[in-house]
Amino acid sequence: MAGLRCTLRPTVRSWNQTFRGERWRVICDPFSDRFFRLRPDAWNFVARLRRERTVEEVWQESREQNPARAPNRDEAAAVLLSLIQANLVAETGPREVEQLLQRHEKRRQQRLTARFMGIASQRIPLFNPDAWLAAMLPWVGPMLGRWGALVWAGVLLAGVKAVVEHWDRLWDQAQGVIAPTNLLFLYLSFALLKSCHELGHALVCRHQGGAVHKVGIQFVLLVPMPYVDATTSWALHSRWRRILVASSGMLTEFFLAALAALYWSQSGEGLLHAIAYNTMFVATVSTILFNANPLLRYDGYYILSDLLEIPNLSQRSQKQITYLLEKYLLGLPRGQSPADTPRVAFWLTLYGITSGIYRPLLLGSILLFVVDKYFILGVLMGLSLLFSLMVVPFYRLVRYLATSPALAQHRTQATARVVGSLLVLFMLVAWLPWPNTLRAPGVVEAEQHRLVIVDTPGRLVEILSPSGQRVVVGDPLFRLENFSLPWDLRVAQAQQEELRVMQRRAGSEKSADLAPLAEQLLSISAHIATLEGMIEALTVRARQEGVWVANTGMMQQGRWMSRGEGVGWTVDPGGFRFTAVAPQEGSSELFSGPVAKAEVRLNGQEGENVVGGTVRILPYRHQQLPSMALGWMGGGQIPVAPEDKSGMMAAEPFFLIHVTLPPAAGAQMAHGRTGEVRLTLPGRPLLQQWLESWWAFVQRRYQL
C-alpha cells in the first residue's frame, strides 16, 4: 500500500466520542449507516490522506509529528484496508470503479450467504420512513418528555395491580395460549405489539436527532415480524440517549401490555378480551426471552454494549474467542486480541462464552415447546437447528483451516492440532468409560413392619400412644368415635328381644312360624356381634410388637377415617431397607452389570451419606408406589395416574430397587422417611450415556 494514493470520500462524516474516558474519532458512511471507531493517532494518519500524496508519505509525516503514538506500518495498513473494504476511501487509478463494484458485489454475496445460513433472523427491507416520522414528531414529541414518562409509570402501576388481583384467572387462561383456537389471536396480538415496538424505536430515535432509513420485515424462527433500522442512534454523543433509543421498544410494549391488562381485567369473554390477554402474554414472554436478554442481538444487547461502552460486543467477543483459540490451541505466535484493556478482554471472553451457550439452549427450549403442540413443524425446526449447530460450524472450521490468512505460515501445524484435538475429544466422549450413576427417589422401610389399618370408620378423638413409642400386641394406639354404631346396636338389641318374645309365643302355640323366627334370631344375633366388634375396633390396637410410627398427615384430631385406611405402621427397628423407584425408560443400565456402590441420602439429613449394602433390583413392571409421599399427591416427584384418588398409582411403570441399610448408619432411620439413592453403575462412554438419556426422554415425553 506504500505507493497508493487515496483519500476519504467527501460524503464521510466524522465526530469525536468518548468511551470509558478515552477520546475516539467516529466516522460514518451515510449511505450504509456503518460506523467505525478510530483512535486519535489513527485518525491523525487517516485525515492526512490526499490524492496527491502516497500512503508512505502520509505515514512518514504522521510519524515525524508524533513518533510515540503514531501507528506502525502494520496498524496503518490494517486501518486503511478496513476503510477501503468499507468503501470509505477513494483510490486513484482507472480500476477504482471496477474495484468499488467488486467490493459491493462481494458484500452482497456475503449478505445472501448469511441469510441462507442463518435460521434465527433474516431481514427484508421495504421502504424509507424518515420523512413520515419527521411529520409525526410535532404530534408525538410532547408525549416523549417528562409528562409522558409520568403517564407511562401510572398506567404501568395500574396494569401490574390488575394482574396481581386477577392472578389465578390469568394463570388458568395461560394453559390454552398456544391452543389451535388461540393461534390467530396470538399472532394478531404479536404483529400489533411488535409494530408498535418498532414504531417506538423509530420515533424516539428521530426525536433524539437520529434518522431511520429502513423499515421492513424480519423472520425470527420463520415467524414474520416488523423491524426498523435505528443504527444512526449510534451517532448520538450521549450513551444514555442511545440506551433510551434501544429501550424505547420495550417501554412501548410494557405500556400497551398495561393497557391490555386493565381492559382484560374488566371485560368478559370475546375477541377483544382474547387479544388483550395475548398482548400481555407476548409482551412479557418476548421481552424476557428475547428483547431484554443481552445474550441475543436485540434491545438488551445494545443496552449492555452501551453500559459497558464496548461497541460491536458480539463480533468482538467472537474475535476474542478466536484469538484465544488461535493462541492457546493453534499456537499462533502473532495473534492480536480485539481488546485494548484487560477489563475489555474479560467482558468479551465472558460474553462470548455465555452467549454461545445460551443461544442453543434457548432455541432447544423453544423447539421442545413447539414439538409438544405441533410435532411435524417441530421436527422440521429441529432439523434446521441441527444443521445450523453442527453442519454450519464444521463447514466454517474447514474453510478457516483452508483459507484463513492468519494460518498462512502455520496451516499444517494448525490443522494437525485441530484434528488431534478433535480425535482426543472423540476418544474422551465416545470411547473412554466415564463414571455412570443413576439417582432414584425412595422411602425407608423397616424390614419387618405391619400396616395399621382402620377396621371401623370413625372420627379421631384421642391418641393413646404417641408416635415413636414401643408397643406390644394389644396396646391401644388411638380411639375413634362413631355415634351411629351405639344407636344401631340398641336398635338391633331391641329387634333381638322382640324376636325372642315372638319365638316364645310361637313355641307355646306350636306355630309353623317357629323355624323362620329362629333363623331371624340367628341373623340379628350375628349382626349384634358384628356391631359390638366394630365398637370394640374403634379403639385401634397394635397387632405386632415394635415401634408405633404414625402417619402424621393423617393423625389429626377430628379427622374422619375410613374403613381400610392405613394410618401408620408398627415396625421392628432392628433392620431397615431403602426402597427406590426407577422409571422404566432410561433405567436399562441397571441390568448392564453389578452395582458398584449404593449411597442413600434422606430428606432433612442431606449431610449424612449412608452407604448401603446389598442391592436387589426387581425386574418387573410395578405401578403401586411403596409410599404416597413419593407421588405428586404426597409432595414427591413421581407422576401419579390422574384417575387414582389415593395417590399410590404411578402414571408409568417402574422398577423397584431394594437397598439394605446398615444398622449403625449415621443418619437417623425412621420408617416412611423419604430420600434418594445414588447407584454407581459400570462406567460407559459419555456419548452412549447421552444418547440413551435423550432417547429415554423422547420415549417418556412423546410416548414412542
Disulfide bonds with the S-S distance in Angstrom:
none
